[in-house]
Amino acid sequence: MFARFNPGLLKKAIHHDSFNLLRQFYSNYAASLSTLPPMVKSYVMEKADICKPDQVVVCDGSAEENARMLKLQIESGSLVKLHKYENCWLARTDPRDVARTEKQTVISTKDRSLTLPDTHPSVDCQLGNWMSPSDLDKALEERFPGCMKGRTMYVLPFSMGPIGGPISKFGVELTDSPYVVASMRT
């Protein structure tokens, strides 16, 4: 990803004060930009303006959507069905895609403690890399302009933990990867 700056994952955690708004979003699985909560829609449109995707698709987590994502990957040759087990696949994704490990994932919030556990200064956190919103904006402006030309930007809602859980974090993930979309569906 960073070698050619294909934004495999951008995560922006959303604070609990937006819980009611997001509960509606997650329970209804907003299927279009027009039905996204205003704060989420603004974030998506801002990043789409930078990345310049050919289209923006809001994911709904449906079985139909999953079938479309699998079909896209099969047709491109990046996914091969393994017949020994039910629903078993071999994925051949681009090794330059940094979304392969949590350590290479960027999470952006106003306060680091909202997204990552506190670790001893000598210990690297294995759950991702925190970045302030201003640093993320700077990185996006420098490295991401036009990076999704010719591709689709998928908008994925996610919850780190059970929805409504006392320590759960809501977020929005932006990716151009059908593999990521299919993998997030659980």
Rosetta constraint file for C-alpha pairs under 8 A:
AtomPair CA 1 CA 5 HARMONIC 4.75 0.50
AtomPair CA 1 CA 6 HARMONIC 4.48 0.50
AtomPair CA 1 CA 7 HARMONIC 6.15 0.50
AtomPair CA 1 CA 8 HARMONIC 6.38 0.50
AtomPair CA 1 CA 96 HARMONIC 5.08 0.50
AtomPair CA 1 CA 97 HARMONIC 4.01 0.50
AtomPair CA 1 CA 98 HARMONIC 5.11 0.50
AtomPair CA 1 CA 99 HARMONIC 7.56 0.50
AtomPair CA 2 CA 6 HARMONIC 6.45 0.50
AtomPair CA 2 CA 7 HARMONIC 7.61 0.50
AtomPair CA 2 CA 96 HARMONIC 7.29 0.50
AtomPair CA 2 CA 97 HARMONIC 7.33 0.50
AtomPair CA 2 CA 98 HARMONIC 6.80 0.50
AtomPair CA 3 CA 96 HARMONIC 6.65 0.50
AtomPair CA 4 CA 96 HARMONIC 7.97 0.50
AtomPair CA 5 CA 143 HARMONIC 6.79 0.50
AtomPair CA 5 CA 144 HARMONIC 6.49 0.50
AtomPair CA 5 CA 147 HARMONIC 6.41 0.50
AtomPair CA 6 CA 97 HARMONIC 7.20 0.50
AtomPair CA 6 CA 144 HARMONIC 7.92 0.50
AtomPair CA 6 CA 147 HARMONIC 5.95 0.50
AtomPair CA 6 CA 148 HARMONIC 6.92 0.50
AtomPair CA 6 CA 176 HARMONIC 7.66 0.50
AtomPair CA 7 CA 144 HARMONIC 7.59 0.50
AtomPair CA 7 CA 147 HARMONIC 7.38 0.50
AtomPair CA 7 CA 148 HARMONIC 7.79 0.50
AtomPair CA 7 CA 174 HARMONIC 7.69 0.50
AtomPair CA 7 CA 175 HARMONIC 6.11 0.50
AtomPair CA 7 CA 176 HARMONIC 6.96 0.50
AtomPair CA 8 CA 97 HARMONIC 6.38 0.50
AtomPair CA 8 CA 98 HARMONIC 6.89 0.50
AtomPair CA 8 CA 99 HARMONIC 5.61 0.50
AtomPair CA 8 CA 174 HARMONIC 7.35 0.50
AtomPair CA 8 CA 175 HARMONIC 4.79 0.50
AtomPair CA 8 CA 176 HARMONIC 6.10 0.50
AtomPair CA 8 CA 177 HARMONIC 6.47 0.50
AtomPair CA 8 CA 180 HARMONIC 7.99 0.50
AtomPair CA 9 CA 99 HARMONIC 5.98 0.50
AtomPair CA 9 CA 105 HARMONIC 6.63 0.50
AtomPair CA 9 CA 106 HARMONIC 7.38 0.50
AtomPair CA 9 CA 173 HARMONIC 6.23 0.50
AtomPair CA 9 CA 174 HARMONIC 5.78 0.50
AtomPair CA 9 CA 175 HARMONIC 5.27 0.50
AtomPair CA 10 CA 105 HARMONIC 7.45 0.50
AtomPair CA 10 CA 106 HARMONIC 6.20 0.50
AtomPair CA 10 CA 107 HARMONIC 6.89 0.50
AtomPair CA 10 CA 172 HARMONIC 7.95 0.50
AtomPair CA 10 CA 173 HARMONIC 5.44 0.50
AtomPair CA 10 CA 174 HARMONIC 5.38 0.50
AtomPair CA 10 CA 175 HARMONIC 7.05 0.50
AtomPair CA 11 CA 105 HARMONIC 7.97 0.50
AtomPair CA 11 CA 106 HARMONIC 6.45 0.50
AtomPair CA 11 CA 107 HARMONIC 5.04 0.50
AtomPair CA 11 CA 108 HARMONIC 6.46 0.50
AtomPair CA 11 CA 171 HARMONIC 6.45 0.50
AtomPair CA 11 CA 172 HARMONIC 5.81 0.50
AtomPair CA 11 CA 173 HARMONIC 4.77 0.50
AtomPair CA 11 CA 174 HARMONIC 6.96 0.50
AtomPair CA 12 CA 107 HARMONIC 5.84 0.50
AtomPair CA 12 CA 108 HARMONIC 5.05 0.50
AtomPair CA 12 CA 109 HARMONIC 6.33 0.50
AtomPair CA 12 CA 171 HARMONIC 5.48 0.50
AtomPair CA 12 CA 172 HARMONIC 5.81 0.50
AtomPair CA 12 CA 173 HARMONIC 6.97 0.50
AtomPair CA 13 CA 107 HARMONIC 7.11 0.50
AtomPair CA 13 CA 108 HARMONIC 6.61 0.50
AtomPair CA 13 CA 109 HARMONIC 5.99 0.50
AtomPair CA 13 CA 115 HARMONIC 7.11 0.50
AtomPair CA 13 CA 169 HARMONIC 6.45 0.50
AtomPair CA 13 CA 170 HARMONIC 5.69 0.50
AtomPair CA 13 CA 171 HARMONIC 4.27 0.50
AtomPair CA 13 CA 172 HARMONIC 6.87 0.50
AtomPair CA 14 CA 18 HARMONIC 6.99 0.50
AtomPair CA 14 CA 109 HARMONIC 7.62 0.50
AtomPair CA 14 CA 169 HARMONIC 6.90 0.50
AtomPair CA 14 CA 170 HARMONIC 5.43 0.50
AtomPair CA 14 CA 171 HARMONIC 5.40 0.50
AtomPair CA 14 CA 172 HARMONIC 7.95 0.50
AtomPair CA 15 CA 19 HARMONIC 7.39 0.50
AtomPair CA 15 CA 169 HARMONIC 7.22 0.50
AtomPair CA 15 CA 170 HARMONIC 7.26 0.50
AtomPair CA 16 CA 169 HARMONIC 7.39 0.50
AtomPair CA 16 CA 170 HARMONIC 7.83 0.50
AtomPair CA 18 CA 22 HARMONIC 6.15 0.50
AtomPair CA 19 CA 23 HARMONIC 5.82 0.50
AtomPair CA 20 CA 24 HARMONIC 6.54 0.50
AtomPair CA 21 CA 25 HARMONIC 6.56 0.50
AtomPair CA 21 CA 37 HARMONIC 6.63 0.50
AtomPair CA 22 CA 26 HARMONIC 5.99 0.50
AtomPair CA 22 CA 37 HARMONIC 7.29 0.50
AtomPair CA 22 CA 170 HARMONIC 7.65 0.50
AtomPair CA 23 CA 27 HARMONIC 5.89 0.50
AtomPair CA 23 CA 163 HARMONIC 7.79 0.50
AtomPair CA 23 CA 164 HARMONIC 7.96 0.50
AtomPair CA 24 CA 28 HARMONIC 5.95 0.50
AtomPair CA 25 CA 29 HARMONIC 5.62 0.50
AtomPair CA 25 CA 30 HARMONIC 5.75 0.50
AtomPair CA 25 CA 36 HARMONIC 6.76 0.50
AtomPair CA 25 CA 37 HARMONIC 6.90 0.50
AtomPair CA 26 CA 30 HARMONIC 7.32 0.50
AtomPair CA 26 CA 157 HARMONIC 6.92 0.50
AtomPair CA 29 CA 59 HARMONIC 7.54 0.50
AtomPair CA 29 CA 60 HARMONIC 4.91 0.50
AtomPair CA 29 CA 61 HARMONIC 7.37 0.50
AtomPair CA 30 CA 35 HARMONIC 5.62 0.50
AtomPair CA 30 CA 36 HARMONIC 5.88 0.50
AtomPair CA 30 CA 58 HARMONIC 7.00 0.50
AtomPair CA 30 CA 59 HARMONIC 7.62 0.50
AtomPair CA 30 CA 60 HARMONIC 6.41 0.50
AtomPair CA 31 CA 35 HARMONIC 6.98 0.50
AtomPair CA 31 CA 58 HARMONIC 5.44 0.50
AtomPair CA 31 CA 59 HARMONIC 6.32 0.50
AtomPair CA 31 CA 60 HARMONIC 5.68 0.50
AtomPair CA 32 CA 36 HARMONIC 6.85 0.50
AtomPair CA 32 CA 57 HARMONIC 7.09 0.50
AtomPair CA 32 CA 58 HARMONIC 5.45 0.50
AtomPair CA 33 CA 41 HARMONIC 6.27 0.50
AtomPair CA 33 CA 57 HARMONIC 7.91 0.50
AtomPair CA 33 CA 58 HARMONIC 6.57 0.50
AtomPair CA 34 CA 41 HARMONIC 7.68 0.50
AtomPair CA 36 CA 40 HARMONIC 6.20 0.50
AtomPair CA 36 CA 41 HARMONIC 5.44 0.50
AtomPair CA 37 CA 41 HARMONIC 6.05 0.50
AtomPair CA 38 CA 42 HARMONIC 5.99 0.50
AtomPair CA 39 CA 43 HARMONIC 6.35 0.50
AtomPair CA 40 CA 44 HARMONIC 6.17 0.50
AtomPair CA 40 CA 172 HARMONIC 7.58 0.50
AtomPair CA 41 CA 45 HARMONIC 6.05 0.50
AtomPair CA 42 CA 46 HARMONIC 6.03 0.50
AtomPair CA 43 CA 47 HARMONIC 6.32 0.50
AtomPair CA 44 CA 48 HARMONIC 6.00 0.50
AtomPair CA 44 CA 155 HARMONIC 7.56 0.50
AtomPair CA 44 CA 174 HARMONIC 7.86 0.50
AtomPair CA 45 CA 49 HARMONIC 6.01 0.50
AtomPair CA 46 CA 50 HARMONIC 6.67 0.50
AtomPair CA 47 CA 51 HARMONIC 6.09 0.50
AtomPair CA 48 CA 52 HARMONIC 5.45 0.50
AtomPair CA 48 CA 53 HARMONIC 6.32 0.50
AtomPair CA 48 CA 56 HARMONIC 7.60 0.50
AtomPair CA 48 CA 153 HARMONIC 7.52 0.50
AtomPair CA 50 CA 140 HARMONIC 7.43 0.50
AtomPair CA 50 CA 141 HARMONIC 7.21 0.50
AtomPair CA 50 CA 144 HARMONIC 6.57 0.50
AtomPair CA 50 CA 145 HARMONIC 4.95 0.50
AtomPair CA 50 CA 146 HARMONIC 6.41 0.50
AtomPair CA 51 CA 144 HARMONIC 5.75 0.50
AtomPair CA 51 CA 145 HARMONIC 5.04 0.50
AtomPair CA 51 CA 146 HARMONIC 4.54 0.50
AtomPair CA 51 CA 147 HARMONIC 5.13 0.50
AtomPair CA 51 CA 148 HARMONIC 5.21 0.50
AtomPair CA 51 CA 149 HARMONIC 7.15 0.50
AtomPair CA 52 CA 145 HARMONIC 7.12 0.50
AtomPair CA 52 CA 146 HARMONIC 4.91 0.50
AtomPair CA 52 CA 147 HARMONIC 6.90 0.50
AtomPair CA 52 CA 148 HARMONIC 5.61 0.50
AtomPair CA 52 CA 149 HARMONIC 5.44 0.50
AtomPair CA 53 CA 146 HARMONIC 7.40 0.50
AtomPair CA 53 CA 147 HARMONIC 7.71 0.50
AtomPair CA 53 CA 148 HARMONIC 4.50 0.50
AtomPair CA 53 CA 149 HARMONIC 4.82 0.50
AtomPair CA 53 CA 150 HARMONIC 6.35 0.50
AtomPair CA 53 CA 151 HARMONIC 5.42 0.50
AtomPair CA 53 CA 152 HARMONIC 5.47 0.50
AtomPair CA 53 CA 153 HARMONIC 5.82 0.50
AtomPair CA 54 CA 148 HARMONIC 7.40 0.50
AtomPair CA 54 CA 149 HARMONIC 5.96 0.50
AtomPair CA 54 CA 150 HARMONIC 5.49 0.50
AtomPair CA 54 CA 151 HARMONIC 5.57 0.50
AtomPair CA 54 CA 152 HARMONIC 5.77 0.50
AtomPair CA 54 CA 153 HARMONIC 7.81 0.50
AtomPair CA 55 CA 151 HARMONIC 7.14 0.50
AtomPair CA 55 CA 152 HARMONIC 5.00 0.50
AtomPair CA 55 CA 153 HARMONIC 6.25 0.50
AtomPair CA 56 CA 152 HARMONIC 5.82 0.50
AtomPair CA 56 CA 153 HARMONIC 4.75 0.50
AtomPair CA 56 CA 154 HARMONIC 5.95 0.50
AtomPair CA 56 CA 155 HARMONIC 7.31 0.50
AtomPair CA 57 CA 152 HARMONIC 7.06 0.50
AtomPair CA 57 CA 153 HARMONIC 6.18 0.50
AtomPair CA 57 CA 154 HARMONIC 4.87 0.50
AtomPair CA 57 CA 155 HARMONIC 6.10 0.50
AtomPair CA 58 CA 154 HARMONIC 5.86 0.50
AtomPair CA 58 CA 155 HARMONIC 4.66 0.50
AtomPair CA 58 CA 156 HARMONIC 6.62 0.50
AtomPair CA 59 CA 65 HARMONIC 7.45 0.50
AtomPair CA 59 CA 154 HARMONIC 6.47 0.50
AtomPair CA 59 CA 155 HARMONIC 5.73 0.50
AtomPair CA 59 CA 156 HARMONIC 5.46 0.50
AtomPair CA 59 CA 157 HARMONIC 7.59 0.50
AtomPair CA 59 CA 181 HARMONIC 7.66 0.50
AtomPair CA 60 CA 65 HARMONIC 7.20 0.50
AtomPair CA 60 CA 156 HARMONIC 7.78 0.50
AtomPair CA 61 CA 65 HARMONIC 6.48 0.50
AtomPair CA 61 CA 66 HARMONIC 7.07 0.50
AtomPair CA 61 CA 185 HARMONIC 5.72 0.50
AtomPair CA 62 CA 66 HARMONIC 6.34 0.50
AtomPair CA 63 CA 67 HARMONIC 6.18 0.50
AtomPair CA 64 CA 68 HARMONIC 6.34 0.50
AtomPair CA 65 CA 69 HARMONIC 6.27 0.50
AtomPair CA 66 CA 70 HARMONIC 6.15 0.50
AtomPair CA 66 CA 181 HARMONIC 7.67 0.50
AtomPair CA 66 CA 182 HARMONIC 5.57 0.50
AtomPair CA 66 CA 185 HARMONIC 7.54 0.50
AtomPair CA 67 CA 71 HARMONIC 6.09 0.50
AtomPair CA 68 CA 72 HARMONIC 6.16 0.50
AtomPair CA 69 CA 73 HARMONIC 6.35 0.50
AtomPair CA 69 CA 178 HARMONIC 5.18 0.50
AtomPair CA 69 CA 179 HARMONIC 7.07 0.50
AtomPair CA 69 CA 181 HARMONIC 7.12 0.50
AtomPair CA 69 CA 182 HARMONIC 6.13 0.50
AtomPair CA 70 CA 74 HARMONIC 6.11 0.50
AtomPair CA 70 CA 79 HARMONIC 7.41 0.50
AtomPair CA 70 CA 178 HARMONIC 7.52 0.50
AtomPair CA 70 CA 179 HARMONIC 7.75 0.50
AtomPair CA 70 CA 182 HARMONIC 7.09 0.50
AtomPair CA 71 CA 75 HARMONIC 6.03 0.50
AtomPair CA 72 CA 76 HARMONIC 6.24 0.50
AtomPair CA 72 CA 178 HARMONIC 7.20 0.50
AtomPair CA 73 CA 77 HARMONIC 6.14 0.50
AtomPair CA 73 CA 78 HARMONIC 5.20 0.50
AtomPair CA 73 CA 79 HARMONIC 5.13 0.50
AtomPair CA 73 CA 178 HARMONIC 6.87 0.50
AtomPair CA 73 CA 179 HARMONIC 7.21 0.50
AtomPair CA 74 CA 78 HARMONIC 6.10 0.50
AtomPair CA 74 CA 79 HARMONIC 4.79 0.50
AtomPair CA 74 CA 80 HARMONIC 6.15 0.50
AtomPair CA 77 CA 92 HARMONIC 7.88 0.50
AtomPair CA 78 CA 91 HARMONIC 5.74 0.50
AtomPair CA 78 CA 92 HARMONIC 4.70 0.50
AtomPair CA 78 CA 93 HARMONIC 6.00 0.50
AtomPair CA 79 CA 89 HARMONIC 6.55 0.50
AtomPair CA 79 CA 90 HARMONIC 5.65 0.50
AtomPair CA 79 CA 91 HARMONIC 4.57 0.50
AtomPair CA 79 CA 92 HARMONIC 6.10 0.50
AtomPair CA 80 CA 89 HARMONIC 5.61 0.50
AtomPair CA 80 CA 90 HARMONIC 5.09 0.50
AtomPair CA 80 CA 91 HARMONIC 6.55 0.50
AtomPair CA 81 CA 87 HARMONIC 7.79 0.50
AtomPair CA 81 CA 88 HARMONIC 6.22 0.50
AtomPair CA 81 CA 89 HARMONIC 4.60 0.50
AtomPair CA 81 CA 90 HARMONIC 6.40 0.50
AtomPair CA 82 CA 87 HARMONIC 7.97 0.50
AtomPair CA 82 CA 88 HARMONIC 5.34 0.50
AtomPair CA 82 CA 89 HARMONIC 5.20 0.50
AtomPair CA 82 CA 90 HARMONIC 6.66 0.50
AtomPair CA 83 CA 88 HARMONIC 6.97 0.50
AtomPair CA 84 CA 88 HARMONIC 7.63 0.50
AtomPair CA 91 CA 179 HARMONIC 7.97 0.50
AtomPair CA 93 CA 97 HARMONIC 7.65 0.50
AtomPair CA 93 CA 179 HARMONIC 7.77 0.50
AtomPair CA 98 CA 104 HARMONIC 5.73 0.50
AtomPair CA 98 CA 105 HARMONIC 7.25 0.50
AtomPair CA 99 CA 104 HARMONIC 6.33 0.50
AtomPair CA 99 CA 105 HARMONIC 6.06 0.50
AtomPair CA 100 CA 104 HARMONIC 7.44 0.50
AtomPair CA 101 CA 105 HARMONIC 6.85 0.50
AtomPair CA 102 CA 126 HARMONIC 6.46 0.50
AtomPair CA 102 CA 127 HARMONIC 5.13 0.50
AtomPair CA 102 CA 128 HARMONIC 4.90 0.50
AtomPair CA 103 CA 125 HARMONIC 7.40 0.50
AtomPair CA 103 CA 126 HARMONIC 5.06 0.50
AtomPair CA 103 CA 127 HARMONIC 5.68 0.50
AtomPair CA 103 CA 128 HARMONIC 4.43 0.50
AtomPair CA 103 CA 129 HARMONIC 6.43 0.50
AtomPair CA 104 CA 128 HARMONIC 6.06 0.50
AtomPair CA 104 CA 129 HARMONIC 6.72 0.50
AtomPair CA 105 CA 127 HARMONIC 7.89 0.50
AtomPair CA 105 CA 128 HARMONIC 4.89 0.50
AtomPair CA 105 CA 129 HARMONIC 5.92 0.50
AtomPair CA 106 CA 128 HARMONIC 5.97 0.50
AtomPair CA 106 CA 129 HARMONIC 4.85 0.50
AtomPair CA 106 CA 130 HARMONIC 5.84 0.50
AtomPair CA 106 CA 131 HARMONIC 6.59 0.50
AtomPair CA 107 CA 115 HARMONIC 7.15 0.50
AtomPair CA 107 CA 128 HARMONIC 6.71 0.50
AtomPair CA 107 CA 129 HARMONIC 5.99 0.50
AtomPair CA 107 CA 130 HARMONIC 4.89 0.50
AtomPair CA 107 CA 131 HARMONIC 6.09 0.50
AtomPair CA 108 CA 112 HARMONIC 7.85 0.50
AtomPair CA 108 CA 130 HARMONIC 5.73 0.50
AtomPair CA 108 CA 131 HARMONIC 4.86 0.50
AtomPair CA 108 CA 132 HARMONIC 5.48 0.50
AtomPair CA 108 CA 133 HARMONIC 5.63 0.50
AtomPair CA 108 CA 136 HARMONIC 6.95 0.50
AtomPair CA 109 CA 114 HARMONIC 7.11 0.50
AtomPair CA 109 CA 115 HARMONIC 7.24 0.50
AtomPair CA 109 CA 130 HARMONIC 7.58 0.50
AtomPair CA 109 CA 131 HARMONIC 7.05 0.50
AtomPair CA 109 CA 132 HARMONIC 5.88 0.50
AtomPair CA 109 CA 133 HARMONIC 6.07 0.50
AtomPair CA 110 CA 132 HARMONIC 5.87 0.50
AtomPair CA 110 CA 133 HARMONIC 6.37 0.50
AtomPair CA 111 CA 115 HARMONIC 7.74 0.50
AtomPair CA 111 CA 132 HARMONIC 7.52 0.50
AtomPair CA 112 CA 116 HARMONIC 6.20 0.50
AtomPair CA 112 CA 130 HARMONIC 6.07 0.50
AtomPair CA 112 CA 131 HARMONIC 7.64 0.50
AtomPair CA 112 CA 132 HARMONIC 7.73 0.50
AtomPair CA 113 CA 117 HARMONIC 6.35 0.50
AtomPair CA 113 CA 118 HARMONIC 6.82 0.50
AtomPair CA 115 CA 130 HARMONIC 7.55 0.50
AtomPair CA 115 CA 169 HARMONIC 7.53 0.50
AtomPair CA 116 CA 125 HARMONIC 7.79 0.50
AtomPair CA 116 CA 127 HARMONIC 6.98 0.50
AtomPair CA 116 CA 128 HARMONIC 7.47 0.50
AtomPair CA 116 CA 130 HARMONIC 7.30 0.50
AtomPair CA 117 CA 125 HARMONIC 7.72 0.50
AtomPair CA 119 CA 123 HARMONIC 6.16 0.50
AtomPair CA 119 CA 124 HARMONIC 7.37 0.50
AtomPair CA 119 CA 125 HARMONIC 6.56 0.50
AtomPair CA 125 CA 129 HARMONIC 7.49 0.50
AtomPair CA 131 CA 135 HARMONIC 6.19 0.50
AtomPair CA 131 CA 136 HARMONIC 6.11 0.50
AtomPair CA 132 CA 136 HARMONIC 6.13 0.50
AtomPair CA 133 CA 137 HARMONIC 6.05 0.50
AtomPair CA 134 CA 138 HARMONIC 6.22 0.50
AtomPair CA 135 CA 139 HARMONIC 6.17 0.50
AtomPair CA 136 CA 140 HARMONIC 6.04 0.50
AtomPair CA 137 CA 141 HARMONIC 6.10 0.50
AtomPair CA 138 CA 142 HARMONIC 6.21 0.50
AtomPair CA 139 CA 143 HARMONIC 5.87 0.50
AtomPair CA 139 CA 144 HARMONIC 7.47 0.50
AtomPair CA 140 CA 144 HARMONIC 4.89 0.50
AtomPair CA 140 CA 145 HARMONIC 7.17 0.50
AtomPair CA 141 CA 145 HARMONIC 6.43 0.50
AtomPair CA 148 CA 152 HARMONIC 6.98 0.50
AtomPair CA 148 CA 153 HARMONIC 7.19 0.50
AtomPair CA 148 CA 176 HARMONIC 7.18 0.50
AtomPair CA 151 CA 176 HARMONIC 6.55 0.50
AtomPair CA 152 CA 176 HARMONIC 5.52 0.50
AtomPair CA 153 CA 174 HARMONIC 6.49 0.50
AtomPair CA 153 CA 175 HARMONIC 5.65 0.50
AtomPair CA 153 CA 176 HARMONIC 4.82 0.50
AtomPair CA 154 CA 174 HARMONIC 5.70 0.50
AtomPair CA 154 CA 175 HARMONIC 5.30 0.50
AtomPair CA 154 CA 176 HARMONIC 5.87 0.50
AtomPair CA 154 CA 177 HARMONIC 7.55 0.50
AtomPair CA 154 CA 181 HARMONIC 7.40 0.50
AtomPair CA 155 CA 172 HARMONIC 6.77 0.50
AtomPair CA 155 CA 173 HARMONIC 5.90 0.50
AtomPair CA 155 CA 174 HARMONIC 4.96 0.50
AtomPair CA 155 CA 175 HARMONIC 6.88 0.50
AtomPair CA 156 CA 172 HARMONIC 5.59 0.50
AtomPair CA 156 CA 173 HARMONIC 4.94 0.50
AtomPair CA 156 CA 174 HARMONIC 6.33 0.50
AtomPair CA 156 CA 175 HARMONIC 7.99 0.50
AtomPair CA 156 CA 181 HARMONIC 7.19 0.50
AtomPair CA 157 CA 170 HARMONIC 7.59 0.50
AtomPair CA 157 CA 171 HARMONIC 5.97 0.50
AtomPair CA 157 CA 172 HARMONIC 4.67 0.50
AtomPair CA 157 CA 173 HARMONIC 6.32 0.50
AtomPair CA 158 CA 170 HARMONIC 5.89 0.50
AtomPair CA 158 CA 171 HARMONIC 5.28 0.50
AtomPair CA 158 CA 172 HARMONIC 6.05 0.50
AtomPair CA 158 CA 173 HARMONIC 7.21 0.50
AtomPair CA 159 CA 163 HARMONIC 6.16 0.50
AtomPair CA 159 CA 168 HARMONIC 6.49 0.50
AtomPair CA 159 CA 169 HARMONIC 5.57 0.50
AtomPair CA 159 CA 170 HARMONIC 4.46 0.50
AtomPair CA 159 CA 171 HARMONIC 6.17 0.50
AtomPair CA 160 CA 168 HARMONIC 5.35 0.50
AtomPair CA 160 CA 169 HARMONIC 5.01 0.50
AtomPair CA 160 CA 170 HARMONIC 6.31 0.50
AtomPair CA 160 CA 171 HARMONIC 7.83 0.50
AtomPair CA 161 CA 165 HARMONIC 6.61 0.50
AtomPair CA 161 CA 167 HARMONIC 7.23 0.50
AtomPair CA 161 CA 168 HARMONIC 4.58 0.50
AtomPair CA 161 CA 169 HARMONIC 6.74 0.50
AtomPair CA 162 CA 168 HARMONIC 6.15 0.50
AtomPair CA 163 CA 168 HARMONIC 6.53 0.50
AtomPair CA 163 CA 170 HARMONIC 7.95 0.50
AtomPair CA 164 CA 168 HARMONIC 6.67 0.50
AtomPair CA 175 CA 180 HARMONIC 7.22 0.50
AtomPair CA 175 CA 181 HARMONIC 7.89 0.50
AtomPair CA 177 CA 181 HARMONIC 6.55 0.50
AtomPair CA 178 CA 182 HARMONIC 6.17 0.50
AtomPair CA 179 CA 183 HARMONIC 6.01 0.50
AtomPair CA 180 CA 184 HARMONIC 6.09 0.50
AtomPair CA 181 CA 185 HARMONIC 6.79 0.50
